[in-house]
Amino acid sequence: MVVLPQPVTLDNHISLLQTYKPVPVPVLTSHSIPVVDLTDPEAKTRIVKACEEFGFFKVVNHGVRSELMTRLEQEAIGFFALPQSLKNQAGPPEPYGYGSKRIGPNGDVGWIEYILLNANPQLSSPKTSAVFRQTPQIFRTAVEEYMKEIKEVSCKLLEMMAEELGIEPRDSLSKMLRDEKSDSCLRLNHYPVAEEEAEKMVKVGFGEHTDPQIISVLRSNNTAGLQICVKDGSWVAVPPDHSSFFINVGDALQVMTNGRFKSVKHRVLADTRRSRVSMIYFGGPPLSQKIAPLPCLVPEQEDWLYKEFTWSQYKSSAYKSKLGDYRLGLFEKQPLLAHKTFLRVVVMILVILCMIESHNHKKMETDSLLD
């Protein structure tokens, strides 16, 4: 683990956020986080099961060199240790670039500073270039090498999911990330050491949310803080492991599997003892890509739980929402499904009434014959 030599100073950014408030310490439940060994012959089955039950799992034996992960972490620490005035030259994020405390344009805040980088070299980003101008060449090299390898891990995972689900061709999901217009990104997060709060209170580093993309691949140092929300609504702490990756199902993948896979709600709480540094690759499709339940999984459109939309439409909608909003709600077909279910119930009731009426009629006929 690479430890920060001293907490990164936040200069006057703290005073800019008078409305920032700590939250009560959450009550956590005990669950085992699914672990998938990519060398295991049963890995595909374990991945699908984890996506169905948690929308989240840990990957070991992934094949990414540990020195590559460590080097990028060290370079990120170097950037976050720069004077605030230099970091600010790479911001504010639009959405790429450097950000501090403010998460998105709609009032969300967190105990965090971060860099959001465009992960597609085919698409230019002035703010991504601005970050690279504030850092040595080794930083850019580390970012590009890391993104290349983590993209391959993401595609491998998506192809394993496709094989287990019977999706043909097997690259139906991964080709969206391999596309030259793929809208993927990399975020480097730094959660500074949090000051002590009142008893039973804690600072939120990054508030609860789901990731809108197809898949997210997270790696962090050995500082705790990440939590996921499970089906019963309780929160589970994820033990840190700097040598492994943690995989999140994104909103787009939930739609394409028609809700079979669940986009996991997660958050990060700040630590009062050690800084947390994490890096997340968000695998997204091209902006023009249509997102809808896959026909091979849901042949009849009347069984779709979601409307068809483009990634550009969903991304635009998500950008207008607050962090914790349920973004998929606008794209669900629930009213139609509720109407359909209601009609089915009515038909079933009518059938039952007809059967009762027929039975009563026959009984009356039998009784009349006996008379």
N, C-alpha and C positions, 0 to 999 in steps of 0.2 A: 504494500500500500504506500502511496505517496502522500505524505502529510504536509499540509501547509506550514511553512516555517512560522507564520504569524497570521492572524485573521486579516483578510483584505479589508482595508478601510473603505467606507462608503461615503465619505466626505459629507456634503450637504444634502445628499439624497434622502436621508432619514427625515430631515426637517420638512421636506416637501410633502410628506405624507402624514399629515396630522390625523387623518381618519383611520389610519391603520390600527387595528385592535386585535389583541390575542383572543384565542378561543379556549373553551374548557378542554382539559385533557380528555381525550376520548377513552371510552371503555372498549378494550379490544377482546376479541374472541380468539380461540386457538384452533387453527386449521393448518394442515400440512400443505405447503405450496407444491404443486406438481413439478417434478423434475424429469426432464427428458434427456437421455443420453443419445446423441445422434448416431452413435455406433451400435446402438441396440437394434436388433432385427424388429422389435415391436415398437420402434420409435413412432412410426406413422399412426398407429392405433392410439398410443399414449398422447400424441399431440392433439388428435381430434377429440379425445375424451376430455383433455384439459380445456380445450376451446369451448366445449359444450358446457362444462361444469363451472369453470372459472373465467374463461376468456383471458387466461393468463397462465404462463408457465415459465420455468427456469430451464435454460439449455446449458448442458455441459458437453465437453468433447466436441466443440463446435468448429475447431480447426483454425480459428483466428489467432495469430501469434500474440502472445502476452506482451512482448516488447512493443508491439504496435499500439496496443491499448494504453500501455504505460506512457509511451512517448506522447501520445495525443493528450493524455491527462496532464502531463508535465507542461506541455505547451499551453494548454488552457489555463492552468494555474499561473503561468507567466503572463498571459494576457490580463487576467483578472487582478494581478498584482500591479499593473500599470497605474500611474496617476489617473485620477478620475477624469481630468481634462482630456487626456489622450483617449481614454475609452469612449468618452462622449462624442469624439469625432467620428466614431463608427455607428452612431445612433442619431436620432431615435429609430427603433425598428419600424419598417414599413412594408411588409412585416419583417424582412431580413435586416440584420444588423445587431447592434448592441442595445440591450434594455436593462433597466434597473428598477426593480420594485413593481412597475406597472406591467400588467400582463394583458395585452390586447388593448383595444380602444374604448372599452365599455365600463371602466371603473374597477376592474379586478386588480388586486395588488397581492404581493407575496414577499416573503423575506428571501429575496433572490436577486441575482443579476445573471444575465445570460447572453449568449450569442446565438442567433439563428442564421444558419448559412444555407444557401441554395445548394442542393446536392446534385444538380444536373449541370454538368459543364457546358451543355448545349444552350442553356438559358442564362443570359447575363443578368447580374444583379449588382447595381452600384454600391449597395450597402455591404454585400459580401466582399466586393473589391476593397471597400473602405476598411473592413476588418483586416484583410490581408496586408494593407498598407501600414497598419499599426503593429505588425508582427514580423518577425524574421521569416525568411523563406522556408525554414524548417517547419514552421507552423503550417503553412499551406501544404507542404509535402505530406506532413503527418495527417492532415485532414483528408487530402485526396486519397492517400493509401488506405486510410481507415474506411472511408466511404465505399471504396471499391470492394473491399473484403466483406464489409457488413451488408452490402447490397447482395452479394452472392449468398450469404447466409440467409438473408430474407427470402430470396428466390427459392433456395433449396427447401426452406420450411413451407412455403406456399405450394411447391410442387409435391411435397410429401402429403400435405393436406388434400390436395386435388386427387392424388392417387387413392388415398384412403376413402374419400367421398365418392369415388367413381366419376370424377369430372374429366371429360375429354374435350380437347387434348390436355395433357398434364400441365402444360404451360399457360393454361387459360388465365390464371391469376398472376403468375410471375411475369408474363410478357408485359403487363401493365407497368411494372417497375423497370423492365429492360427497355421499354420504349424510349426513343431518343427525346421525346417530349414529356417524359415522366415528371410529375410535379412532386418530387421528393425533397426532403430537407433534413438537415442535421442541427440539433440544438445542443449546445454546451452550457450546462447549468452550474452555477456556484451558489451554494447556500451558506452564507457566513455563519459563524458561531452566533447564536441568538443570546441576547441578554436574558438574565433570569426574570421570569414573570411572577406575578402573584401566585400563591399556592393554587395548584390545580388548573393553571392556565398555561397555554403554550402558543408559540408563534407558528403560523401556517407558512410554509415555504412556497408551496404551489397548491392552490385550492383544488377541491374535488372536481373531476371532469372525466370525460372519455376522449380518446383520440379520434379525430374524424377520418383519418386515412385508412388504408387497408391493414397495415401491420406496423407495429412500433418495436424497435429492438433497443433495449436500454442496458447500459453498463455503468456502474458507479464505483467509487472507491468504497472502502469498508466502513463508511459511516451510515448508520441506520436513518430511517425517516420515511421510506416508502411504505405506503399502506394501500391495500385493495379492498373494495367492498364486495362481499359475497352475496349469494342469493337471498339470504334472510335479512339483508340490510346492515349486518354488522361489519366492522372493520377488522382487517387482519394485517398485522405487521409483517413485512417481508424482510427476512434476515439478509443483510448485505453480503455480497460475494463478488469481489473485484475480478475474479477469474472467469465468471460466467455471464451469460446474457439473460435478461428477463424480457419475455415476449408479451405484448398486449395485442389482443384482437381490436381492430379499429371499427368505427361505425360503418365504413364502406363494406367491410367483410361481413359484418352482421347482416347487412342488407342482402348481399350476394348469396348468403346461405339461408336467407329468409328467416332469420332469427335463430337458426340452429346454433350458430356461434354467437356468443354474447360479447359485446364491446364492454370491456371492464372499466368500471369507475375507479379512479385511483387518486391519490394525493400524496404530498410530501410535507412532513412536519419538521420544523427546524430543530437542530440539536444544540444544546447549551454547552457542549464540551468540545465538539470537533466540527470542522467545516465538512460539507458534503459536496463532492464534485461528480457530476453525472454527464453522460453523453447519450443522446437518443437519436436514432435514425428513424424517420417517419417515411415509410414507403407509400407513396401516393401515385395514382394513375395520371395520365395526361388530362389536361383541363377539359378536353372535348369527350372524354370517355363516358359512355352511358353506364350508370350504376343501377342495377335491378337484380332481383332474384334470378339465379342462373337457371335457364330452361331445363338443363339436364337434372337439376335438383327439384324444380317445381315446374312441371310441364304446363299446367293450366294457370293462366294469368289470374283467373278468379280466386286462386289460392294464394296469390302474392299478398304478403303483409305490408308491402311498401310500393309506392309509386316509382316509376322510372324517373331518373333525373341525371343530369351530367355532373361530373365532379366539380366543374366550375360553379354550377348552381348551388351545390351543397357547401362548397368552400365559402362562397359569398354569404350564404345564410349563416354559417357557423361564425364567420368573422363579425357579423352584426349582433351575435348573441353574447350573453355573459358566460363566464367559464363553466359554471355549474348547471346551465340550462340543458334540458333534454332536447338536443338538436334534432333527433330523428322524428320527434313528434309531428313536425310539419310535413313529413313525407310518408307517414303511415296511412294505410287504407282502412283504419279501424271503423269509421262510420259505415263504409260499405260492408265490411265483414260483420259488424253488429247487425245491420239490416238483413244480411244473408242468414246469419244465425237465427235471428228472430223469425224469418220466414220458414226456416227448417223446423223450428219448434212449433210454429202454427200448423204446419203440415202434419207433423207427428201427432199433435193433439187431435186434429181432424180425423186422422187415420184411426186413432184409438177410439174416438167417439163413434165413428162408423162401425168399428168392430163391436163395440158395446151395443149399439143399436141393432146390429145384425143378430148378435147373440140374444138380445131381448126379444126380437121378432121371432126367432126360431123357437124360443122357449114358449112364447104365447101360442105358436102353432101347435107345439107338442102338447101343451096343457089343454088346448081346445079339442085335440083328438082324444085325449084321455077322458074328457067330459062326455 
